[in-house]
Amino acid sequence: MDMKTRQGILLLTLVMPGFMVLAVSLYYFGTDYSALIKAESYLTQLVEAPKSDQRQLDYTYHRALLHRINVFADGTWGLLGLLIMGLGIHGLVMMKEKDD
């Protein structure tokens, strides 16, 4: 196998999919984080309001917790995509050093 084929295989199997996972997870991280901020501020408003009942507070708290879990999962997927992309870049760099 020649050098260009090996580089193409690394780019197609590691670098590009890792970058795509990173980009998609960062997009959803941003949307979920803004939803988390909105849910937390609404929860704060409910806590300070005198006429909020316990059921409404529980529901709002669990919605904020759901957004918090989603933000954590999106960040984890972003790190996983970065790791995959880094492995591909490392393979490309080591391939270059080996041939020089």
Buried (B, 14 or more C-beta within 10 A) or exposed (E): EEEEEBBEEBBEBBBBBBBEBBEBBBEBBEEBBEBBEEBBEEBEEBEEEEEBEEEEBEEBBEBBEBBBEBBEBBBEBBEBBBEBBEBBBEBBEEEEEEEE
